[in-house]
């Protein structure tokens, strides 16, 4: 217990430091650009404090529960030498977590609205969940059999580019955004742990080269699913735009419309637990029915899951009280000043700051550093990813403000990413693609979504859904560019030094 309290204290102070960049960016804009203080300052400050609590519990839950559980499950399935059951577990985990994921439910609902019902929300949810399940099962098979993940990812993005050419223009931003949104914040660390567990248990495998790539595959699958479904729903529309209704408001669960109430707290806590139920049931079924062994370190797993629920719930409260209102308020103030330079500056800085606070990103890089044969500079990789997110949101905002064609920009960026993947050291490619997926979750997603939707809804000639989608797509590409670019430069310098 003493060790647990000490670890909690250290994690708490680490979470405070991680959130400092967001506080500095927000404070700087209010003091030096707007020359005022935000409305509901106390509520927003309380929201940020709750975010610190959430990050602390979330990281603790991963460390004492989820990561050990993932490693153990991998060892047990490998010991049984049953590829079928291991793959079925992966499918069940991916499908169960995705079908209940609130972000997927939200984006499916928005897709139904923007397409005037041509994309059915329930069908879309099932297709996304099925694709994530299939790709998770495939990732397990690929890891065990030792297929090159770098080549598979490159091929996957080439297919995305080909399909995008035939996809209605308005569907592209929605599809590419959904790739990052579909990677569940609770599921991602578990599948990362499974990948690391498999490669750690198989002799001759590299954790960094072979253990990563699950998240990258899980990002690609929903993109292809929505694009293909869009083509079937609308037909092939090469070079044409599909006329869709203008939507001036977005239904979301990101605000406390009537304040923070006891009923709201209980309701959100219950929904948070429900979000984890498919994951828990999948683990328990395969552990006790298929593996036929009790959970090892049962106390650690239980505490880990409790901490995870508390952490995720705290994120919900912190986001509703702090991040979402701040995103909308600053977007409103920036538009009223009619200064595009400030809009772009905020886009970059808030992308950088929120990424530095992302707990899933920090946990993933730490796992790579701890488990791989190569020491990782955790701080350097976090900074590289944060710069990439900032640049991506900046370019996405520039496209939104000026109304440029998202297809041309995304296509060019993906082609560049594929080119980098060809020349980057093979042991870093899968890791770089995974970082693009884990970087946009509970902290970055809500404030960027609020910022983008508000801009799209309040700039003349823009539509909140058709133009509001796309910021996340740009944000997820640039971390890959930064990490692979850095690795290429580093490897060239090492070669010249030798």
C-alpha positions in Angstrom: 0.0 0.0 0.0 2.9 2.4 0.8 4.4 1.7 -2.6 1.0 2.3 -4.3 0.6 5.6 -2.5 4.1 6.7 -3.5 3.5 5.7 -7.1 0.2 7.6 -7.1 1.9 10.8 -5.7 4.6 10.6 -8.4 2.1 10.0 -11.2 0.0 13.0 -9.9 2.9 15.4 -10.0 3.8 14.1 -13.5 0.2 14.7 -14.6 0.3 18.3 -13.3 3.5 18.9 -15.3 1.9 17.4 -18.4 -1.1 19.7 -18.2 1.0 22.8 -17.7 1.5 23.5 -21.4 -2.3 23.7 -21.9 -2.7 26.1 -19.0 0.1 28.3 -20.3 -1.3 28.5 -23.8 -4.8 29.3 -22.6 -3.6 31.8 -20.0 -1.2 33.4 -22.5 -4.0 34.0 -25.1 -6.4 35.5 -22.5 -3.8 37.8 -20.9 -1.9 38.9 -24.0 -4.3 38.6 -26.9 -7.8 39.0 -25.4 -6.8 41.1 -22.4 -9.5 39.5 -20.2 -10.3 36.4 -18.2 -12.6 33.6 -19.4 -16.2 33.4 -18.1 -16.8 30.7 -15.5 -13.1 30.8 -14.5 -13.7 28.8 -11.4 -15.6 26.0 -13.3 -12.8 25.8 -15.9 -10.1 25.7 -13.3 -11.9 23.0 -11.5 -12.2 21.1 -14.8 -8.5 21.2 -15.3 -7.9 19.9 -11.8 -10.3 17.0 -12.4 -8.3 16.3 -15.6 -5.1 16.0 -13.5 -6.9 13.5 -11.3 -8.2 11.6 -14.3 -4.8 11.4 -15.9 -3.3 10.1 -12.6 -5.9 7.4 -12.2 -5.8 6.4 -15.8 -2.0 6.0 -15.9 -2.1 4.1 -12.6 -4.8 1.8 -14.0 -2.7 1.0 -17.1 0.4 0.3 -15.1 -1.0 -1.9 -12.4 -3.8 -3.6 -14.4 -4.0 -3.3 -18.1 -0.4 -3.7 -19.2 0.3 -6.8 -17.0 -3.0 -8.2 -18.1 -2.2 -7.9 -21.8 1.2 -9.4 -21.3 -0.3 -12.4 -19.4 -3.0 -13.0 -21.9 -0.4 -13.1 -24.7 1.7 -15.6 -22.8 -1.3 -17.9 -22.0 -2.5 -18.0 -25.6 0.9 -18.6 -26.9 1.4 -21.4 -24.4 -1.8 -23.0 -25.7 -0.5 -22.8 -29.3 -4.0 -22.0 -30.6 -3.9 -19.3 -33.2 -7.6 -19.6 -33.7 -8.6 -18.8 -30.1 -6.0 -16.0 -29.9 -7.4 -14.5 -33.1 -11.0 -14.9 -31.9 -10.1 -13.1 -28.7 -8.6 -10.3 -30.8 -11.8 -10.0 -32.9 -14.1 -10.1 -29.8 -12.0 -7.4 -28.1 -11.9 -5.1 -31.1 -15.6 -5.6 -32.0 -16.9 -5.3 -28.4 -14.9 -2.2 -27.5 -15.8 -0.4 -30.8 -19.5 -1.1 -30.9 -19.9 0.5 -27.4 -17.4 3.3 -28.0 -19.2 6.7 -27.5 -17.0 8.5 -30.0 -18.0 5.9 -32.7 -21.7 6.2 -31.8 -21.4 10.0 -32.1 -19.6 10.0 -35.4 -22.0 7.4 -36.8 -24.9 9.6 -35.8 -23.3 12.7 -37.4 -22.6 10.7 -40.6 -26.3 9.8 -40.8 -27.1 13.5 -40.4 -24.7 14.9 -42.9 -25.7 12.3 -45.6 -29.5 12.8 -44.9 -29.8 9.2 -43.8 -27.9 7.6 -46.8 -25.3 6.3 -44.3 -27.3 4.5 -41.7 -25.8 5.1 -38.2 -26.4 1.6 -36.8 -25.1 -0.1 -40.0 -22.0 2.2 -39.9 -21.3 1.3 -36.2 -21.5 -2.4 -36.9 -19.3 -2.1 -40.0 -16.7 0.0 -38.1 -16.8 -2.4 -35.1 -16.5 -5.5 -37.4 -13.6 -4.0 -39.3 -11.7 -3.1 -36.0 -12.4 -6.6 -34.8 -11.1 -8.3 -38.0 -8.0 -6.1 -38.1 -7.2 -6.8 -34.5 -7.4 -10.5 -35.1 -5.3 -10.1 -38.2 -2.8 -8.1 -36.2 -2.4 -11.0 -33.7 -1.9 -13.5 -36.6 0.5 -11.2 -38.3 2.6 -10.7 -35.1 2.8 -14.5 -34.3 3.7 -15.4 -37.9 6.2 -12.6 -38.2 4.8 -10.9 -41.3 6.4 -7.5 -42.0 4.1 -4.9 -40.5 5.8 -2.0 -42.3 4.9 -3.5 -45.7 1.3 -4.2 -44.6 0.8 -0.6 -43.4 2.3 0.8 -46.6 0.0 -1.4 -48.6 -3.0 -0.4 -46.5 -2.5 3.3 -47.0 -2.0 2.8 -50.8 -5.4 1.1 -50.8 -6.8 4.1 -48.8 -5.5 6.5 -51.5 -7.0 4.4 -54.3 -10.4 4.1 -52.6 -10.4 7.8 -51.7 -10.2 8.7 -55.4 -13.6 7.1 -55.9 -15.1 8.3 -52.6 -17.6 11.3 -52.5 -15.6 14.4 -51.4 -17.7 15.1 -48.4 -17.2 11.5 -47.0 -13.4 11.8 -47.0 -12.9 14.0 -44.0 -15.5 12.0 -42.0 -13.7 8.7 -43.0 -10.2 9.8 -42.2 -11.2 11.4 -38.9 -13.0 8.2 -37.9 -9.8 6.2 -38.1 -8.3 8.1 -35.1 -11.6 8.4 -33.3 -12.3 4.6 -33.5 -9.1 3.8 -31.5 -10.7 3.4 -28.1 -8.6 5.0 -25.3 -9.1 2.0 -23.0 -8.6 -0.6 -25.8 -5.4 0.8 -27.4 -3.2 0.3 -24.3 -4.4 -3.3 -24.0 -3.7 -4.2 -27.7 -0.4 -2.5 -27.4 0.4 -4.6 -24.4 -0.7 -7.8 -26.3 1.6 -6.9 -29.2 4.5 -6.4 -26.9 3.7 -9.6 -24.9 3.7 -11.7 -28.1 7.0 -10.4 -29.3 8.6 -10.6 -25.8 7.6 -14.3 -25.6 8.8 -15.4 -29.1 12.6 -15.8 -29.5 14.2 -13.7 -32.1 11.5 -11.0 -32.4 12.0 -7.3 -31.9 9.5 -5.6 -29.7 9.9 -2.3 -31.5 9.8 -3.7 -35.0 7.3 -6.6 -34.6 5.3 -5.7 -31.5 3.8 -2.4 -32.7 1.4 -1.8 -35.6 -1.9 -2.8 -34.0 -3.1 0.7 -33.6 -2.0 1.7 -37.1 -4.1 -1.2 -38.6 -7.0 -0.3 -36.4 -6.9 3.3 -37.8 -6.8 2.1 -41.4 -9.8 -0.3 -41.1 -12.6 2.3 -40.3 -11.2 4.7 -42.9 -11.7 2.0 -45.6 -15.0 0.9 -44.1 -16.6 4.3 -44.3 -15.2 5.1 -47.7 -16.5 1.9 -49.2 -19.8 2.2 -47.5 -20.0 5.8 -48.8 -19.3 4.6 -52.4 -22.1 2.0 -52.1 -24.5 4.6 -50.7 -23.8 7.3 -53.2 -22.2 5.5 -56.1 -18.8 6.3 -57.6 -18.4 10.1 -57.8 -15.0 10.7 -59.4 -14.3 14.4 -59.5 -17.9 15.2 -58.5 -19.3 16.6 -55.3 -22.3 15.1 -53.6 -24.8 17.7 -52.6 -25.7 17.3 -48.9 -27.8 19.4 -46.5 -26.2 22.1 -44.5 -26.2 21.3 -40.8 -25.7 24.2 -38.5 -25.5 22.4 -35.2 -24.0 19.2 -33.9 -25.6 17.1 -31.3 -22.9 16.2 -28.7 -22.4 15.0 -25.1 -19.6 17.5 -24.4 -21.5 20.0 -22.3 -23.2 20.0 -19.0 -26.3 21.8 -20.2 -27.8 22.1 -16.7 -24.7 22.2 -14.6 -22.8 19.5 -12.7 -25.5 17.5 -10.8 -25.4 14.4 -8.6 -27.6 12.6 -11.1 -25.2 13.7 -13.9 -22.2 12.3 -12.0 -23.9 9.0 -11.4 -25.1 8.8 -15.0 -21.7 9.6 -16.5 -19.9 7.1 -14.1 -22.4 4.4 -15.1 -21.9 5.1 -18.9 -18.1 5.1 -18.4 -18.4 1.6 -16.8 -20.7 0.4 -19.6 -18.0 1.5 -22.1 -15.6 -0.9 -20.4 -18.1 -3.8 -20.0 -17.5 -5.4 -23.4 -13.7 -5.4 -22.7 -14.1 -6.9 -19.2 -16.6 -9.6 -20.4 -14.3 -10.5 -23.3 -11.3 -10.9 -21.0 -13.3 -12.9 -18.4 -14.8 -15.3 -20.9 -11.5 -16.2 -22.6 -9.6 -16.3 -19.3 -12.0 -18.6 -17.5 -13.8 -20.5 -20.4 -11.0 -20.9 -23.0 -7.7 -20.6 -21.0 -9.5 -22.1 -17.9 -7.3 -20.4 -15.4 -8.0 -17.7 -12.8 -6.7 -14.2 -13.5 -3.2 -13.8 -12.1 -2.7 -10.9 -9.8 -6.4 -10.5 -9.4 -6.1 -7.6 -7.0 -3.9 -5.7 -9.4 -6.4 -6.3 -12.2 -9.4 -5.2 -10.1 -7.7 -2.1 -8.8 -6.4 -1.3 -12.3 -9.9 -1.5 -13.8 -11.4 0.6 -10.9 -8.6 3.2 -11.5 -9.3 3.1 -15.2 -13.1 3.8 -14.7 -12.3 6.6 -12.3 -9.7 8.0 -14.7 -12.0 7.9 -17.7 -14.9 9.4 -15.8 -12.7 12.2 -14.5 -11.7 12.9 -18.1 -15.4 13.3 -19.0 -16.0 15.7 -16.1 -12.8 17.7 -16.8 -13.5 17.9 -20.5 -17.1 19.1 -20.0 -16.1 21.7 -17.4 -12.7 22.7 -18.8 -11.5 21.7 -22.3 -14.7 22.0 -24.4 -15.8 25.4 -23.1 -12.3 26.7 -23.5 -12.1 25.5 -27.1 -15.3 27.2 -28.0 -14.6 30.4 -26.1 -11.2 30.9 -27.6 -12.5 30.1 -31.1 -15.2 32.7 -30.6 -12.8 35.3 -29.3 -10.3 34.7 -32.1 -13.1 35.0 -34.8 -14.3 38.3 -33.2 -10.7 39.7 -33.5 -10.7 38.9 -37.2 -7.0 38.0 -37.1 -6.2 34.8 -38.9 -2.6 34.8 -37.6 -3.9 34.3 -34.0 -6.2 31.5 -35.2 -3.3 29.6 -36.7 -1.0 30.3 -33.8 -3.6 29.0 -31.3 -4.2 25.9 -33.5 -0.5 25.0 -33.4 0.0 25.7 -29.7 -3.1 24.0 -28.4 -2.3 20.9 -30.6 1.2 20.8 -29.1 0.0 21.4 -25.5 -2.8 18.9 -25.5 -0.6 16.2 -27.0 2.0 16.7 -24.2 -0.8 15.9 -21.8 -2.1 12.8 -23.6 -1.8 9.8 -21.1 -2.1 7.1 -23.7 0.7 8.5 -25.7 3.0 8.8 -22.6 2.1 5.2 -21.6 2.8 3.8 -25.0 6.2 5.4 -25.4 7.2 4.3 -21.9 6.2 0.8 -22.7 8.3 0.9 -25.8 11.2 2.2 -23.8 10.9 -0.4 -21.1 10.2 -3.5 -23.2 12.2 -3.0 -26.4 15.8 -3.8 -26.9 16.4 -0.2 -27.9 16.3 2.7 -25.4 13.8 5.3 -26.4 14.2 9.0 -25.5 10.7 9.4 -24.1 10.8 13.2 -23.9 12.1 13.5 -27.4 9.4 11.3 -28.9 6.7 13.1 -27.0 8.0 16.5 -28.3 8.2 15.2 -31.9 4.7 13.9 -31.8 3.4 17.1 -30.1 5.0 19.2 -32.8 3.5 17.0 -35.5 0.0 17.3 -33.9 0.4 21.1 -33.7 1.5 21.4 -37.3 -1.3 19.1 -38.5 -4.0 21.1 -36.7 -2.5 24.3 -38.0 -2.7 23.0 -41.6 -6.1 21.5 -41.0 -7.3 24.9 -39.7 -5.8 26.7 -42.7 -7.7 24.4 -45.0 -10.9 24.9 -43.0 -10.6 28.7 -43.0 -9.8 29.0 -46.7 -12.0 26.1 -47.9 -9.4 24.1 -49.7 -10.1 20.6 -51.1 -9.4 18.0 -48.4 -8.9 15.2 -50.9 -5.9 16.8 -52.6 -4.2 17.7 -49.3 -4.8 14.4 -47.5 -3.7 12.4 -50.6 -0.5 14.4 -50.9 0.3 13.9 -47.2 -0.4 10.1 -47.3 1.8 9.7 -50.3 4.6 11.5 -48.5 4.0 9.3 -45.4 4.3 6.2 -47.6 7.5 7.5 -49.1 9.0 8.1 -45.7 8.0 4.6 -44.6 10.0 3.1 -47.5 13.2 4.9 -46.4 12.7 4.9 -42.6 14.4 2.3 -40.5 12.1 -0.7 -40.5 12.1 -1.1 -36.7 10.6 2.4 -36.3 7.8 2.3 -39.0 5.1 0.5 -37.0 5.9 2.5 -33.9 5.6 5.8 -35.8 2.2 4.8 -37.3 1.0 3.7 -33.9 1.9 7.0 -32.3 -0.3 8.7 -34.9 -3.2 6.8 -33.5 -2.6 7.0 -29.8 -1.9 10.7 -29.8 -5.5 11.9 -30.3 -7.7 10.6 -27.5 -9.2 12.0 -24.3 -7.4 15.3 -24.1 -6.7 16.4 -27.6 -9.9 15.2 -29.3 -12.5 17.2 -27.4 -10.8 20.6 -27.6 -9.8 20.2 -31.2 -13.3 19.1 -32.1 -14.8 22.1 -30.3 -12.4 24.4 -32.0 -12.9 23.0 -35.5 -16.7 22.7 -35.3 -17.0 26.3 -33.9 -14.9 27.7 -36.7 -16.8 25.7 -39.4 -20.1 26.8 -38.0 -19.2 30.5 -37.8 -17.2 31.2 -40.9 -19.3 32.2 -43.8 -19.7 29.5 -46.5 -18.6 26.7 -44.2 -20.7 23.8 -42.8 -20.1 22.5 -39.3 -20.1 18.8 -40.4 -18.9 18.9 -44.0 -16.0 21.3 -43.2 -15.7 20.6 -39.5 -14.4 17.1 -40.1 -10.7 16.8 -41.1 -8.7 18.5 -38.3 -8.2 15.1 -36.7 -7.1 13.6 -40.0 -4.4 16.2 -40.5 -3.3 15.9 -36.8 -2.9 12.1 -37.0 -0.6 12.2 -40.2 2.1 14.6 -39.0 3.3 12.6 -35.9 4.2 9.8 -38.4 6.0 12.3 -40.6 7.9 13.8 -37.6 9.0 10.4 -36.1 10.0 8.8 -39.3 11.7 11.9 -40.6 13.7 12.1 -37.3 14.6 8.4 -37.5 15.8 8.8 -41.1 18.0 11.8 -40.3 19.4 10.1 -37.2 20.2 6.9 -39.2 21.9 9.0 -41.9 24.0 10.8 -39.3 25.0 7.5 -37.7 26.1 6.1 -41.1 28.1 9.2 -41.9 29.7 9.2 -38.4 30.8 5.6 -38.9 
